[in-house]
């Protein structure tokens, strides 16, 4: 195993869970999230020598993951109609246990947020430090805390509106 292989393996093991959760937050589908996670790490592998160390490595990887997910969603948006997506989400929700159903419901609610809100709340759920989230989002930490509070309130409203049906 080369040094690059060893370094990459460490980077992968330290970041795979966070990247998977981010991808799952965008897609709501385990298989697709795994595919996007793999695609993200292929890009990381291919571009490791281009990392300029102007930010944390995890921040750089998160940006790659976000861009990978957004590219995927743009393609999917062209392919699928809302009815097909709703049907697929309902089918997936029926197959899950209670806890998994709650998690799926949460991600379904997260999927209804604005793009920048999804990115922020997914990182909060992954326990990414606020300073790092602020750097990724390009906003101050104080502004980030306000945004997180508003996102949580919005998520609660979305979740409660689903509970009534």
C-alpha positions in Angstrom: 0.0 0.0 0.0 1.4 3.4 -1.0 1.5 6.4 1.3 -1.3 8.0 -0.8 -3.4 4.9 -0.3 -2.9 4.9 3.4 -3.7 8.7 3.7 -6.8 8.3 1.6 -8.0 5.3 3.7 -7.6 7.4 6.8 -9.5 10.3 5.2 -12.2 8.0 4.0 -12.7 6.3 7.4 -12.8 9.7 9.2 -15.4 11.3 6.8 -17.5 8.5 5.3 -20.3 8.7 7.9 -20.7 12.4 7.6 -20.6 12.3 3.8 -23.2 9.5 3.7 -25.6 11.4 6.0 -25.2 14.5 3.8 -26.0 12.5 0.7 -28.9 10.7 2.4 -30.2 14.1 3.4 -30.4 15.1 -0.2 -31.8 11.8 -1.6 -33.7 10.1 1.2 -32.5 6.8 -0.3 -29.7 4.6 1.1 -28.5 3.1 -2.2 -28.4 6.5 -3.9 -26.6 8.0 -0.9 -24.0 5.2 -1.0 -23.5 5.8 -4.7 -23.1 9.6 -4.2 -20.7 8.9 -1.2 -18.6 6.7 -3.5 -18.6 9.3 -6.2 -17.6 11.9 -3.7 -14.6 9.9 -2.5 -13.6 9.1 -6.1 -13.3 12.8 -6.7 -11.4 13.2 -3.4 -9.0 10.5 -4.5 -8.5 12.1 -7.9 -8.0 15.6 -6.5 -6.1 15.0 -3.3 -2.9 16.5 -4.7 -4.9 19.6 -5.6 -6.1 20.3 -2.0 -4.5 23.6 -1.1 -5.0 23.4 2.7 -6.7 26.8 2.8 -9.5 25.1 4.8 -9.9 22.0 6.8 -9.8 18.8 4.7 -13.2 17.8 6.0 -14.6 21.2 4.8 -13.1 20.5 1.3 -14.6 17.0 1.3 -18.0 18.4 2.4 -18.0 20.9 -0.5 -17.2 18.1 -3.0 -20.1 16.0 -1.5 -22.5 19.0 -1.7 -21.6 19.7 -5.3 -21.9 16.0 -6.2 -25.4 15.8 -4.6 -26.5 19.0 -6.3 -25.3 17.7 -9.7 -27.2 14.5 -9.1 -30.4 16.3 -8.1 -30.2 18.5 -11.2 -30.1 15.4 -13.4 -32.8 13.6 -11.4 -35.1 16.7 -11.5 -35.1 16.5 -15.3 -35.9 12.8 -15.2 -38.6 12.5 -12.6 -41.9 14.0 -11.9 -43.1 14.9 -8.4 -45.7 12.1 -8.5 -43.1 9.4 -9.1 -40.9 10.8 -6.3 -43.8 11.0 -3.8 -44.8 7.4 -4.7 -41.2 6.2 -4.2 -40.9 8.0 -0.8 -44.3 6.5 0.3 -43.2 3.0 -0.7 -39.9 3.4 1.1 -41.6 4.7 4.3 -44.0 1.7 4.4 -41.1 -0.7 4.4 -39.3 0.8 7.3 -39.6 0.0 11.0 -40.9 2.7 13.4 -37.5 4.3 14.1 -36.4 4.1 10.5 -39.8 5.5 9.5 -39.2 8.5 11.8 -35.7 9.0 10.4 -37.1 8.8 6.9 -39.8 11.3 7.8 -37.2 13.7 9.2 -35.2 13.5 5.9 -38.4 13.9 3.9 -39.0 17.1 5.9 -35.4 18.2 5.4 -35.8 17.6 1.6 -38.5 20.3 1.6 -36.1 22.9 3.0 -34.2 25.3 0.8 -30.9 24.0 -0.5 -28.7 26.1 1.9 -31.0 25.1 4.8 -30.6 21.4 3.9 -26.8 21.7 3.9 -26.7 23.5 7.3 -29.1 21.2 9.1 -27.5 18.1 7.8 -24.1 19.3 9.1 -25.7 20.1 12.4 -27.1 16.6 12.6 -23.6 15.2 11.8 -22.3 17.3 14.7 -20.0 19.4 12.5 -18.6 22.2 14.6 -20.4 25.5 14.1 -17.2 27.3 13.1 -16.7 24.8 10.3 -20.4 25.0 9.2 -20.0 28.8 9.1 -16.9 28.5 6.9 -18.6 26.1 4.5 -21.7 28.3 4.3 -19.8 31.5 4.0 -21.6 33.2 6.9 -20.6 34.3 10.4 -21.1 32.0 13.4 -23.6 34.4 15.0 -25.7 34.5 11.8 -25.4 30.7 11.6 -26.9 30.2 15.0 -29.9 32.4 14.0 -30.3 30.4 10.8 -30.1 27.1 12.6 -32.8 28.3 15.0 -35.0 29.3 12.1 -34.4 26.1 10.2 -35.3 24.0 13.3 -38.6 26.0 13.6 -39.3 25.5 10.0 -38.6 21.8 10.2 -40.9 21.5 13.2 -43.7 23.2 11.2 -43.1 20.9 8.2 -43.1 17.8 10.5 -46.2 18.9 12.3 -48.1 19.5 9.1 -47.2 15.9 8.0 -48.4 14.5 11.3 -51.9 15.8 10.7 -52.4 13.7 7.6 
